[in-house]
Amino acid sequence: MADVYLSAKDIVSAMADDDTFIITWKDAADSNKLKIRRFTKAALVAAIVASVTGGIAVPAASDAVPSAPSDAGAAGTLAAFSRADHSHPRDTSKADVTALAAATAVIANWTALQSNFTGGIHRARIPAGAVNGIELYGGVAGAGVSITPVGTDTNIGLALASKGTGAVDIRPGGARGLFITATASGVNSLLIGQAITGAKPTIGSGGADTNVGGKFTNQGTAGWEFANPVMLRAYTFATLPDVAAFASHTLRISDRSNRLATSDGTNWRFTDGTIVS
């Protein structure tokens, strides 16, 4: 008779908390030995976590031919586990016993996580063929925690999305530090880039439009303050941009003594009103 393959989910889902499950498997160290154990639901899950990756092969009942009941036999042998009183001795020298004990905390955490995800409000979805995922890292005393992408790809992005026009509210220390609003049908966005040694990080704009500018806004009558002197981009006289496209914009002309000039829509003019030439 063919083996019956059960996943951990299949077994646990089919059992009530007070059910008992009998499971048999071959001793990894000696294929002539057959291990038989009786598990509660929690202990069964612990055994699966500690001993199996993916699923466990459970021979059909008709394949098992136990020997006559006996108190004799070495621990871990079929004879020792087939006694009529069902008081099965535990071979504490075997590594699987240590693994089962170590898995107790894992099962407790898994059960709590399963409980928190009940009802479909919180979901963890793994699409077919997925090769990338995330790891949640705890921190020791004095260290923070982290969410880190992992997987087979060399470069893996990380997306944080709201629903509809809901905002993303980042709160360091519990207070609002960064509030990212959403616009219905929005296609343009702010781009922030880091930089290598000796280069400057960038704040820019991008999106679906060919030309995407940016705007500083403030609340009430407060203005923006720059902690250091501001340097405008320098152009040469020959490379001045289209005056009509940059009406009311100001720039610096490097080959005109770094003088500032502003577009009136028709000409670039120095601050004294003269036309740049």
trRosetta pair geometry for C-beta under 8 A, 3 or more apart (Angstrom, degrees):
i j d omega theta_ij theta_ji phi_ij phi_ji
1 59 7.9 102 86 -169 103 78
1 60 4.7 -61 119 41 138 140
1 62 5.9 82 -1 72 153 113
1 63 5.6 -129 53 -58 110 106
2 60 7.7 69 74 -19 44 121
3 57 4.6 -5 174 -166 145 105
3 58 6.9 135 -169 62 89 37
3 59 5.8 -61 -115 -95 82 53
3 60 7.3 -159 -125 -20 34 79
4 57 7.7 133 68 -160 41 58
4 58 5.4 -38 73 71 92 89
4 59 7.6 106 22 -151 82 10
4 60 5.8 97 -15 -70 111 80
5 55 5.2 47 -178 142 98 142
5 56 7.6 161 -149 77 63 35
5 57 5.8 -34 -98 -102 76 65
5 58 7.6 151 -102 21 26 77
6 10 4.6 -131 -163 84 83 129
6 11 5.1 88 146 -56 128 95
6 55 6.4 168 84 -164 35 102
6 56 6.4 -23 66 62 83 82
6 58 5.9 3 13 7 113 125
7 10 4.7 102 53 1 75 101
7 11 7.2 -148 91 -3 41 86
7 54 7.5 -79 -120 161 87 52
7 55 4.8 -66 -96 -102 58 100
8 11 6.0 -60 -150 38 32 108
8 12 6.1 20 161 -11 69 113
8 45 6.6 82 -164 -131 107 75
8 48 4.6 145 -103 142 106 153
8 49 7.5 71 -119 -60 149 68
8 52 7.6 167 -61 85 103 121
8 55 7.3 -137 -22 -109 67 54
8 56 7.8 82 -67 -3 69 103
9 12 6.2 -61 -140 43 26 103
9 13 5.8 24 164 -20 65 116
10 13 6.2 -63 -144 37 20 108
10 14 6.4 12 162 -15 60 115
11 14 6.2 -70 -154 36 24 106
11 15 6.6 11 158 -15 63 116
11 21 7.1 63 -170 -139 109 165
11 44 6.3 -131 144 145 130 132
11 45 7.8 176 97 -80 114 69
11 48 7.1 167 54 -58 146 150
11 56 7.9 7 -36 42 146 117
12 15 6.1 -68 -149 36 30 107
12 41 6.7 94 -135 -167 71 97
12 44 7.3 178 -84 96 74 113
12 45 5.6 48 -89 -83 120 110
15 19 4.3 -136 -159 58 89 140
15 21 6.3 -58 -98 -50 137 123
15 41 4.6 171 122 -104 133 106
15 44 7.2 113 -11 48 170 150
16 19 4.7 116 53 -29 74 103
16 41 7.2 -124 99 -55 31 140
17 41 5.5 -100 -134 29 38 146
17 42 8.0 28 -152 -34 77 91
18 40 7.7 -45 -141 -145 32 99
18 41 7.8 -23 -20 -8 13 115
19 40 7.6 128 81 -153 52 55
19 41 5.9 76 56 -57 90 100
20 38 5.7 2 -179 -177 112 102
20 39 7.0 152 -159 76 61 40
20 40 6.4 -43 -103 -94 65 50
21 38 7.3 153 77 -158 40 54
21 39 4.9 -26 64 64 92 93
21 40 7.8 107 19 -142 86 6
21 41 7.4 92 -7 -85 117 50
21 44 5.1 30 55 -82 136 144
22 36 6.9 1 -174 -172 95 93
22 37 7.5 174 -148 90 55 37
22 38 5.4 -26 -96 -100 73 72
22 39 7.8 166 -87 17 24 75
23 36 7.5 170 87 -148 41 51
23 37 5.9 -16 61 62 85 82
23 39 6.3 3 9 3 114 120
23 44 7.0 126 -19 -127 139 99
23 47 7.4 162 67 103 151 155
23 56 7.5 9 -163 133 132 143
23 58 6.2 -80 -140 -118 84 112
24 34 5.8 3 -171 175 111 104
24 35 6.6 160 -153 84 56 54
24 36 4.8 -16 -99 -98 88 76
24 37 8.0 157 -86 18 43 61
24 58 7.1 105 50 -150 71 71
24 59 6.1 -47 79 40 116 105
24 64 6.0 139 0 -99 168 129
25 34 7.5 164 86 -158 21 65
25 35 5.4 -17 64 59 71 102
25 56 7.1 -70 -84 -172 133 108
25 57 7.5 113 -116 73 96 77
25 58 7.8 -64 -72 -103 86 57
26 31 5.5 7 -179 -139 131 60
26 33 7.1 114 -162 80 62 60
26 34 6.2 -46 -102 -106 54 60
26 35 7.2 109 -164 13 5 87
27 30 4.7 5 94 56 125 75
27 31 7.1 -145 66 -81 74 21
27 32 7.9 -30 47 61 113 47
27 33 3.8 8 9 80 135 112
27 34 7.2 -112 -15 -72 87 14
27 35 5.6 116 -69 -35 77 102
27 76 6.3 70 -96 172 139 112
29 33 7.8 2 72 39 80 131
30 33 4.5 57 92 5 108 111
33 76 5.8 13 -179 141 144 93
33 77 5.7 -93 -130 -110 101 56
33 78 7.0 -164 -152 -31 58 78
34 64 7.7 155 167 -133 154 93
34 78 4.9 39 51 -81 102 101
34 81 7.9 -126 99 56 80 137
35 76 6.6 -36 -95 -155 90 71
35 81 7.1 121 -155 -41 42 167
36 64 7.9 91 -94 -150 125 139
36 66 7.7 -5 -38 -97 161 118
36 78 7.3 70 -7 -128 117 63
36 81 4.3 148 53 141 103 138
36 82 7.1 68 44 -68 152 73
36 88 7.3 -132 96 -123 88 146
37 47 7.4 169 83 -99 145 157
37 81 7.6 -68 -68 -147 51 133
37 88 6.9 -177 -120 113 57 159
38 86 7.2 37 -24 -176 151 105
38 88 6.7 150 11 12 101 138
39 43 4.3 -150 -155 94 89 104
39 44 3.8 121 125 -66 142 80
39 47 6.3 -92 -101 -2 148 136
40 43 4.7 86 48 13 78 105
40 44 6.9 -138 88 -12 36 88
41 44 5.8 -56 -149 31 27 112
41 45 6.7 24 157 -15 62 104
42 45 6.0 -56 -154 36 31 108
42 46 6.5 33 149 -21 64 107
42 107 6.0 111 -167 149 84 145
42 111 7.8 -21 -117 -62 97 142
43 46 5.4 -53 -150 35 36 116
43 47 6.4 39 152 -23 67 101
43 100 7.2 24 -157 -167 83 121
44 47 5.7 -52 -151 31 33 111
44 48 6.6 30 153 -18 65 104
45 48 5.7 -54 -150 35 34 111
45 49 6.3 33 154 -17 67 106
45 107 5.4 120 104 -127 113 118
45 110 7.4 -154 156 87 133 142
46 49 5.9 -56 -148 38 30 109
46 50 6.1 19 159 -12 66 114
46 100 5.3 79 132 -153 116 75
46 103 4.2 140 -159 102 85 123
46 104 6.2 6 -118 -80 138 50
46 106 7.6 127 -123 68 76 100
46 107 4.9 -58 -79 -45 84 142
47 50 6.0 -64 -143 43 27 105
47 51 5.6 -16 174 14 67 122
47 52 7.8 42 133 0 70 105
47 96 7.6 33 -138 178 86 110
47 100 5.9 -5 -87 -105 67 106
47 103 7.7 178 -58 63 23 158
48 51 6.7 -76 -127 51 18 86
48 52 5.1 -49 -156 44 61 117
48 56 6.0 -106 -118 -30 92 130
49 52 7.8 -17 -41 49 8 75
49 103 4.9 144 86 -150 117 131
49 106 5.8 -174 148 109 154 135
49 107 6.5 -161 11 -70 151 87
49 110 7.6 -150 -84 -24 147 157
50 96 6.8 119 122 -155 124 70
50 99 3.7 133 -176 145 124 107
50 100 5.4 -124 20 -77 166 48
50 102 7.0 121 -112 66 118 92
50 103 4.3 -100 -58 -45 107 140
51 56 7.7 50 97 -100 105 120
51 96 5.9 21 -87 -132 120 108
51 99 6.5 117 -63 110 75 146
52 55 6.7 -80 161 105 128 14
52 56 4.6 -67 -107 -74 164 93
59 63 4.3 -102 169 75 115 136
59 64 6.2 131 102 -54 122 86
60 63 5.2 98 64 -4 74 105
61 64 6.0 -56 -162 24 43 110
66 78 6.1 -169 -138 176 70 107
66 82 4.0 159 -177 -122 126 141
67 70 6.8 -28 113 8 112 119
67 78 5.5 107 3 116 106 112
67 79 5.1 -32 67 -91 138 75
67 82 5.7 145 56 58 69 153
68 82 7.6 129 102 112 15 126
69 82 6.0 -132 -100 123 53 82
69 83 5.1 81 -157 -142 90 41
69 84 4.0 3 -124 -36 160 88
70 73 6.0 94 102 -13 118 114
70 79 4.8 -29 65 -174 123 102
70 80 7.7 -61 89 -78 88 37
70 82 7.3 34 29 75 76 92
70 83 6.6 -102 62 -93 31 78
71 83 6.1 58 -84 -110 57 128
72 79 6.2 -31 88 143 71 135
72 80 7.7 -99 108 -80 31 73
73 77 4.5 -124 172 74 113 128
73 78 7.5 -95 -170 69 155 50
73 79 3.1 168 -63 84 157 118
73 80 4.2 -142 96 -48 111 80
74 77 5.0 87 63 -15 77 120
74 80 6.5 -89 87 -34 31 136
75 80 5.6 -162 -112 160 35 171
75 89 5.7 -96 -117 108 98 123
75 90 7.8 20 -160 119 124 20
75 91 3.8 144 145 -91 120 101
75 93 7.5 111 88 28 137 106
76 80 6.8 35 30 54 27 139
76 81 7.8 9 -148 -34 13 115
76 91 4.6 3 -52 -35 95 160
76 94 6.4 134 -89 -61 127 134
77 80 5.0 94 58 7 78 101
77 81 7.3 -170 90 3 42 92
78 81 6.2 -76 -150 48 31 98
78 82 5.9 18 162 -19 71 121
79 82 6.2 -70 -139 36 25 105
80 83 7.3 -22 -176 -30 34 103
80 88 7.7 90 136 -153 78 73
80 89 5.9 -63 171 42 113 114
81 88 5.2 30 -135 -136 73 112
81 89 7.8 -112 -83 42 64 72
83 86 7.0 -150 87 -48 80 21
83 87 6.6 -46 87 51 131 69
83 88 7.2 172 36 -89 103 57
90 97 6.3 105 173 -109 109 133
91 94 4.6 62 105 -12 107 112
91 97 6.9 -157 87 -34 60 133
92 97 5.4 -119 -130 102 48 166
93 97 7.9 75 45 27 21 133
94 97 5.3 100 73 -4 84 99
94 98 7.9 -157 103 2 52 85
95 98 5.6 -56 -160 38 47 112
95 99 6.2 47 145 -22 74 106
96 99 5.3 -52 -146 38 39 115
96 100 6.3 44 153 -25 68 100
97 100 5.7 -50 -149 31 31 112
97 101 6.6 31 152 -17 63 104
98 101 5.8 -55 -152 36 32 111
98 102 6.3 28 153 -17 66 108
99 102 5.7 -57 -146 39 32 109
99 103 6.2 34 154 -26 66 108
100 103 5.7 -56 -148 31 30 113
100 104 7.6 56 150 -47 58 82
101 104 6.2 -26 -170 -14 39 113
102 105 7.5 -50 176 26 46 98
102 106 7.6 37 131 -7 67 113
103 106 4.9 -60 -158 42 59 118
103 107 5.8 60 145 -26 85 101
104 107 6.0 -57 -151 34 29 109
104 108 6.5 30 152 -20 63 106
105 108 5.6 -52 -149 34 35 114
105 109 6.5 32 154 -15 66 104
106 109 5.9 -58 -153 38 31 108
106 110 6.2 31 151 -20 66 109
107 110 5.4 -53 -143 38 33 114
107 111 6.2 36 156 -22 66 104
108 111 5.9 -53 -148 33 28 111
108 112 6.6 27 153 -16 62 106
109 112 5.7 -55 -150 37 33 111
109 113 6.3 32 153 -19 66 107
110 113 5.7 -55 -148 37 31 111
110 114 6.3 34 153 -21 65 106
111 114 5.6 -52 -147 35 31 113
111 115 6.4 34 152 -21 63 105
112 115 5.6 -54 -151 33 32 114
112 116 6.5 31 152 -19 65 104
113 116 5.7 -54 -150 35 33 111
113 117 6.5 21 155 -12 65 109
114 117 6.0 -65 -150 41 30 104
114 118 7.1 55 147 -51 62 88
115 118 5.7 -28 -161 -12 38 117
116 122 6.3 -14 137 48 85 151
117 121 8.0 -159 -154 58 43 70
117 122 4.9 -103 -117 84 67 103
117 123 7.1 109 -156 -92 104 35
117 124 7.1 -53 -121 2 143 97
120 123 6.5 13 -160 -69 57 105
126 130 5.1 -118 -172 26 79 151
126 133 7.5 -15 -114 -98 99 118
127 130 5.1 118 63 -57 71 105
130 133 6.7 72 152 -64 122 91
131 151 5.2 104 129 -171 68 111
131 152 4.4 -47 163 24 121 115
131 153 6.8 113 102 -26 113 86
132 149 6.4 2 -180 -174 110 101
132 150 7.0 169 -156 92 65 39
132 151 3.0 -72 -109 -35 63 171
132 152 6.9 -109 -67 31 73 66
132 153 5.6 -24 -71 17 125 112
132 156 5.1 173 -150 -126 138 129
133 149 7.5 164 94 -152 28 60
133 150 5.9 -21 69 66 74 84
133 151 5.9 132 14 -68 59 103
134 147 5.8 -5 -174 -175 125 89
134 148 6.6 142 -159 74 71 38
134 149 5.8 -48 -99 -99 70 48
134 150 6.8 125 -126 18 18 83
134 158 7.5 90 -99 -121 114 105
135 147 7.6 163 80 -155 46 45
135 148 5.0 -21 59 65 93 94
135 149 8.0 129 15 -136 78 4
135 150 5.1 46 -18 -11 109 130
136 145 7.3 9 179 173 79 113
136 146 7.7 175 -154 89 42 47
136 147 5.9 -14 -104 -104 67 71
137 145 5.9 175 92 -161 66 66
137 146 4.5 4 51 55 114 87
137 147 7.7 -159 19 -72 80 26
137 148 6.3 32 -13 2 117 116
138 145 5.5 -31 -130 -113 34 105
139 142 7.9 -129 152 75 112 41
139 143 3.7 -149 -170 100 111 89
139 144 5.1 172 -65 101 161 14
139 145 4.8 -119 -15 -67 103 59
139 146 7.7 95 -62 -9 103 79
140 143 5.1 50 54 25 69 121
147 158 7.3 132 117 -156 105 142
149 156 3.9 -161 141 111 139 124
149 157 7.2 118 -64 82 165 18
149 158 5.2 -139 -44 -70 117 99
150 156 7.4 -108 -15 49 5 165
151 156 5.6 117 42 -85 114 147
153 156 5.1 124 79 -70 114 88
160 168 6.3 94 124 -132 112 140
162 165 8.0 -8 111 142 123 13
162 166 3.9 -142 168 88 122 97
162 167 6.3 143 -72 90 171 7
162 168 5.4 -139 -40 -61 117 78
162 182 5.9 -133 69 -38 128 143
163 166 5.3 37 59 17 61 129
164 182 7.3 129 116 100 49 147
165 182 4.6 -169 -152 93 52 108
165 183 6.9 31 -131 -119 104 11
165 184 5.5 -42 -76 -61 121 78
166 182 6.3 33 64 21 34 138
167 179 6.0 9 165 -175 138 83
167 180 6.0 160 -168 81 82 52
167 181 5.0 -38 -107 -107 108 49
167 182 6.0 -156 -89 -1 51 86
168 179 7.6 162 83 -157 55 39
168 180 4.2 -2 56 57 100 110
168 182 7.8 92 -11 -45 81 100
169 176 6.2 -61 -167 -119 98 96
169 178 7.9 162 -157 88 36 56
169 179 5.5 3 -114 -115 72 77
169 180 7.8 -146 -67 30 36 68
170 176 7.7 92 75 -152 48 57
170 177 5.6 -63 106 65 89 94
170 178 4.2 5 54 58 117 97
170 179 7.5 -146 30 -70 71 39
170 180 7.6 47 -7 -5 101 99
171 174 5.7 1 149 -163 116 15
171 175 5.9 168 -160 73 90 17
171 176 5.5 -45 -103 -87 85 39
171 177 6.1 142 -126 5 28 88
172 175 7.2 -30 75 59 58 71
172 177 4.4 29 20 -27 98 152
173 177 7.7 97 33 -50 90 121
176 179 5.8 8 -171 -55 120 107
182 186 6.5 -142 -171 10 63 140
183 186 3.7 102 69 -65 96 116
186 189 7.2 86 149 -70 115 85
187 207 5.0 112 130 179 70 116
187 208 3.9 -36 161 14 127 122
187 209 7.0 117 102 -24 115 80
188 205 6.4 22 174 177 105 104
188 206 7.0 -173 -151 102 71 29
188 207 3.1 -117 -107 3 57 165
188 208 6.7 -102 -64 29 71 72
188 209 5.8 -16 -75 15 121 109
188 212 4.8 179 -143 -134 126 127
189 205 7.1 173 91 -151 34 67
189 206 6.4 -23 62 67 77 71
189 207 5.6 132 10 -74 68 103
190 203 7.0 -17 -173 -169 101 85
190 204 7.6 147 -163 85 55 37
190 205 6.0 -43 -107 -100 46 69
190 214 7.1 81 -107 -121 85 117
191 202 7.4 -3 112 113 94 103
191 203 7.4 150 84 -162 57 38
191 204 4.5 -23 66 72 106 86
191 205 6.3 170 12 -99 92 13
191 206 4.9 40 -33 7 133 112
192 201 7.3 11 -177 169 79 110
192 202 7.2 174 -152 91 39 60
192 203 5.6 -5 -105 -107 75 68
192 204 7.9 173 -77 27 33 65
193 201 6.2 -180 92 -162 59 69
193 202 4.3 9 51 52 106 99
193 203 8.0 -159 23 -68 71 31
193 204 7.3 6 1 15 109 108
194 201 5.5 -36 -131 -113 36 102
195 199 3.8 -138 180 98 119 100
195 200 5.6 135 -43 87 171 15
195 201 4.7 -131 -6 -71 106 51
195 202 7.1 109 -60 -15 108 79
196 199 5.2 56 56 21 71 121
203 214 7.9 110 135 -147 94 171
204 214 7.4 -143 -166 -43 35 138
205 212 4.4 -141 126 128 110 106
205 213 6.3 49 53 133 156 13
205 214 4.5 -173 -39 -64 130 97
206 212 5.8 139 -117 64 17 150
207 212 5.1 125 34 -93 99 153
209 212 5.0 129 71 -69 108 88
216 224 5.6 -16 157 -44 145 150
218 222 5.1 -135 166 85 129 83
218 223 6.2 -133 -16 -112 172 25
218 224 6.4 -145 -67 -49 126 78
219 222 6.2 17 69 37 66 115
226 229 7.7 66 116 -143 123 6
226 230 5.3 55 97 -62 170 103
231 252 7.9 -51 -176 -5 66 155
232 250 6.6 -77 -126 115 159 89
232 251 5.8 -175 151 -143 126 43
232 252 4.5 140 84 -19 107 107
232 260 7.1 80 40 -114 152 98
233 251 6.2 -42 75 -142 82 97
233 252 6.8 178 88 34 34 95
234 251 7.6 134 -119 171 24 92
234 252 4.7 -51 -100 91 67 106
234 253 7.2 120 -158 -124 73 10
234 254 4.1 61 177 -53 125 107
234 258 6.9 -49 -116 -121 117 83
235 239 4.9 -142 -165 90 93 93
235 240 5.2 113 130 -91 144 52
235 241 7.0 -120 -99 -15 157 78
235 251 5.6 22 7 149 114 138
235 252 7.2 143 20 79 68 53
235 253 5.9 -36 74 -108 79 62
235 254 6.9 -173 76 2 23 90
236 239 4.8 70 51 19 83 100
236 240 7.7 -108 89 -39 44 68
236 253 7.0 76 -145 -161 21 75
236 254 5.8 -48 -84 53 64 99
236 255 4.8 37 -140 4 85 119
237 240 6.3 -20 -161 -26 35 109
237 253 6.0 53 -70 -163 66 122
237 255 5.6 -85 -7 73 94 113
237 256 6.2 97 -63 -39 104 110
237 276 6.9 -169 -126 156 94 112
237 277 8.0 38 -147 165 134 18
240 243 7.3 20 140 -64 116 85
240 251 7.5 158 -133 75 82 146
240 253 7.2 -15 -81 -102 105 107
240 261 7.9 -38 -124 85 127 144
240 268 5.8 -90 -166 -28 148 157
240 276 7.2 136 -83 101 159 148
241 245 6.7 -85 147 70 106 115
241 246 5.5 76 96 -13 119 140
241 251 7.7 127 22 -35 104 161
242 245 4.0 57 88 14 115 113
242 246 6.5 133 81 1 65 92
243 246 6.5 -79 -144 54 26 88
243 247 7.4 64 155 -76 62 63
243 263 4.8 176 -159 -137 73 116
243 264 7.9 -2 174 49 112 54
243 265 6.8 100 140 174 89 14
243 266 6.5 0 125 134 132 10
243 267 6.2 -20 -163 -116 158 12
243 268 5.6 -124 -108 -44 113 79
244 247 6.4 -5 -160 -47 36 99
244 263 7.8 -150 -64 175 17 133
244 265 5.8 45 -121 -166 60 62
244 266 7.4 38 -80 -85 81 37
246 249 3.9 -66 175 35 96 136
246 251 7.8 15 151 -27 151 119
246 263 4.9 116 101 10 83 156
247 263 5.2 -116 -113 114 34 112
247 264 6.9 -1 -143 154 84 16
247 265 3.9 22 -112 -82 119 80
248 262 7.0 -8 -152 -177 29 104
248 263 6.5 -51 1 74 22 85
248 264 7.9 65 -66 -112 52 33
248 265 7.7 17 -27 -51 70 85
249 262 7.0 177 89 -146 32 66
249 263 5.4 19 49 24 76 113
250 260 5.7 8 -177 -177 110 108
250 261 7.0 166 -149 84 65 36
250 262 4.6 -29 -93 -93 82 84
250 263 7.9 -147 -75 6 39 71
251 260 7.2 163 85 -149 29 65
251 261 6.1 -22 63 61 76 84
251 268 7.9 -45 47 -141 107 127
252 258 5.5 -3 -178 -163 111 70
252 259 7.4 162 -150 82 64 26
252 260 5.8 -41 -96 -96 66 62
252 261 7.7 142 -108 17 20 78
253 256 4.0 14 109 36 121 113
253 258 7.0 -179 73 -123 48 21
253 259 5.8 -15 50 61 100 75
253 260 7.9 158 8 -108 81 15
253 261 5.7 37 -21 -3 116 124
253 268 8.0 111 -58 146 131 142
253 276 6.5 151 -47 -144 163 136
254 258 5.8 14 -119 -85 46 71
256 259 5.0 -67 118 31 99 106
256 261 7.8 42 77 -39 146 124
256 270 8.0 -127 143 -87 137 115
256 276 6.8 -77 -70 -149 174 101
259 270 5.5 -14 149 -128 132 109
259 271 7.4 -133 -179 4 97 96
260 270 7.2 108 82 -147 55 62
260 271 5.7 47 77 -44 101 109
261 268 4.5 41 153 170 130 102
261 269 6.2 159 -158 75 84 26
261 270 5.5 -49 -99 -86 81 47
261 271 7.7 -116 -96 -36 38 63
261 276 5.0 9 -125 -61 149 133
262 268 7.2 157 75 -153 22 63
262 269 6.0 -31 63 63 73 82
262 271 7.3 78 -1 -88 107 60
263 267 7.5 -176 -142 96 60 29
263 268 5.5 -38 -90 -96 68 66
263 269 7.7 133 -109 15 21 77
264 267 5.9 6 41 54 104 70
264 269 5.9 31 -19 0 112 124
267 275 4.7 -48 169 -128 144 106
267 276 7.2 173 169 27 92 80
268 275 7.1 95 74 -161 54 65
268 276 4.2 -22 97 18 103 130
269 273 5.7 -16 176 -154 128 30
269 274 6.5 155 -156 78 81 30
269 275 5.6 -52 -100 -99 76 46
269 276 6.6 -143 -96 -22 21 81
270 273 7.1 -33 73 33 72 21
270 274 5.1 0 39 60 111 85
270 275 7.9 126 4 -169 81 0
270 276 6.1 126 -42 -76 81 77
